[in-house]
Amino acid sequence: MGGGVYNSTDVADILKITRSQAYYLLQSYFGEKFRKTSNFDYRLSDDFRFSVNFLSLIELYIFNKFKKAGVSSYKIVKIHEFLSNELKTPYPFASTDFYQSGSLTYFKNGDDWVIADKTLQIALKKIIESFGAKISFNDNNLAEKYFPLGKKKSIVIDPNYRFGQPILKKSFLPIEPLYETYKAENDDADLISRIYDVSKSEIKDIVEFMETAA
């Protein structure tokens, strides 16, 4: 379930966070906190590179949205634990049920209450907007594709193609070698367009994605 293979370097490059942040999030949350509260082993490998699947990648994206909106890590873990139990999935943040639910005001977990205060309400609003703009879902209400620049742009992350690495959604070409060739040819978009039969707008999207600061 989930498809795709992502280590900390992949997570950092796709979500535009530092590699140390990506490594920490994978180890601390999917290796420990989420693993304990969901009673689920998220790891795809036991080596030091700690790989996860596409649904975990989406969960990290949502986790980061919570953090940027000022929600504490403790509260995020409690929300994840509650929703994992309620929705019966180890990937609650990657589910449409997460934001379609009308009960996202108070979360109870054991003796702990997580209250949807103003900060959390703002975070949920931003997450819902992100879902609509950047994530598409399958018939099981789980994330199936991620559009890092938005659905109107040409780049998609689809776990069914190229192990879930960023590709052009029309041609399925991986974007990294195209970008490397573009830089090696002194940013000659006309040449890259002719060599790979891609449009100028696709090249523009590739450059935007690859050169977005972490």
N, C-alpha and C positions, 0 to 999 in steps of 0.2 A: 504493500500500500504506500502510495506517495511517489515512488519512482525518483530518479535523479540521484546523484551522489555529490555531496558538498562537504569539503573540509574547511578549516578555518580560513584558508587563503581564498577559497571560492566565495565564502560568505562575505568576507571583507570586500572583495572586488565587486560583488553584485549589490550588496547593501550600502556600499560606500562608507564603511566604517574602517577604523584601523585594524590591522591584523591582530594586534594584542587584544583589542576589544572583542573581536570575533572569537579568538581562542578562549578568552575568559568566559564569554557567554555560552559557548558550547560546553566547556568543562564544568562551569559552575551551575548552569541551569539545566541543560539537557543531560549532563553527566551526573548531577547531584539533585538539585531541588525539584525540578519537574519530574525527574526519574522517580524520586521517592514519593511525591504526592500523587502521581498518576499510576504508580506501580507498573511502569513500562520502561523497557530498555530502548532508548532512541538510537543507540549506536549502530552503525552499519559495519564498523570494524573495531578491533580491540587495540589497534596500534596507537601511537602517540598523536597521529594526525586526526583522530576522532571525526569520522564522517557521519553525516545525517542525510535524510531524504528531503524531497521538495516540500512536504508539509511542514517539516521542522524549519526549513528556510523561511516559509511564510510566517510561522510563529515567531521567529526571530525578528522579522520585519515589523510585526505587530508589537512585540515586546519593545522594540526601539521607539515606536510611535508613542507608546505609553510613557517611556522614560523622557522623551523630548517634551511631552506635555506636563511633566512634573510629577507623575505618579511614582511613588516609592517602589523599589524592588520587592519589598515585603508584601505590599498590597497587590502587586501584579501576580506574585506567586499564589497568594490566597485566591484571587479571582480565577487563575488558571486551575487551581485545585478544585474549586467549587464547580466551575463549568465542565471540567473533565468528568466529574462525578455525575452532574446533571445531564450532560449530553452523551455520556457513555462513549467518550472518545479521548485518546491521549493527545489529540490535536484540536482542542476547542477553539483556539484563536484562528485556525484555518478553516472554520466552518461558518456557513451562512447563518446557522442557528445562533451563533454568538451575538450577532448584531440584530437579528430579527426578533429575538426574545424581547418581550415587554417587561421582563422582571429584572432589568439591570439597574435597580436602584439600591437594593441591599443584598449583600451576599453573606450567607451564614455558613460557617464551616466549623463544626464542633462547637467550641465555646467562643470562637472568634467571629466577629462581625466586621465585614469590610463595607464601609459606607460610601455610596457614590456621591461624594462631596463635589463641590464646584470643579475642582481639578480633574476628578475622574470623569465628570460629565463632559468637560471640554475634550478630554482624551478620547472618549467614546465617539464624540462627534467627528473628530479628525480621522479616527479609524474607519468609521462608516463611510466617510467621504473617500478615503483611500481605497476601500474595498470596491466601491463603484467605479473609480477611475483607473485602478491598476490591477485588479484581480478578477479573474473569471472563475466560475464554479461549475462542477459537473452535476449529474443528476442525483448524486448522493450528498449534495450540499457541501462538498469539500473543494478547496482551492485546486484548480487544475492548471492554470497558467498565470504568470506574473509578468506584467508589462512595466518595466522599471521607469520608463519615461511617460507612461500613460498609454491607453489603448489606441489613441490616434497616431502614435509614432510606430516605427517599423521594427522595433526590437521586442522580442518576447523570450521568456524563459519557460520552456515547456519540458517537463520531465520525460516526455515520450520521444524527444529528439536530442541527439548529441549529449546524452547523459544529463540533460537539464542545463547545459551551459547556454549563455546568451547567443541567440541567432536572429537572423532576419526572418520575419514571420511569413513572407511570401516565398522566398527561395530556400529557406532553411539553412542558409550559409552561416557558419560560425563567424562572429564579428571580430574576434581577436586577430586572426591572420589578415583580415581585410584592413584592419587598423594599422597593423605592423607594416604592411605593404604601403599603405597610404603615407606613413611617416618616412619610410625608407625612400619613397619617391618624392620627397620634399613637398608633401601635402598636395600632390597633383590629383585633384578630384576627377578631372576629365580622364586621366589615364586609368585610374581605378575603376571608373564607371565602364570603360571599354573592356578592360581585362576581365572583370567579374560580371559584367552585364547587370549592374545595379544602378539605381537612379541617384541623382545628386542629393535628393532629400534623404535617401537611405544612408548615404555617406555622411551627411550632416548629423543624422541621428547617432551613427556609430561614433563619430568624434565627440559628440555631446556626452554620450554615455561613458566612453573610455576616459574622458578628460575631466569628468566631474570630480571635484576634490573630495577626499575622504573626510 
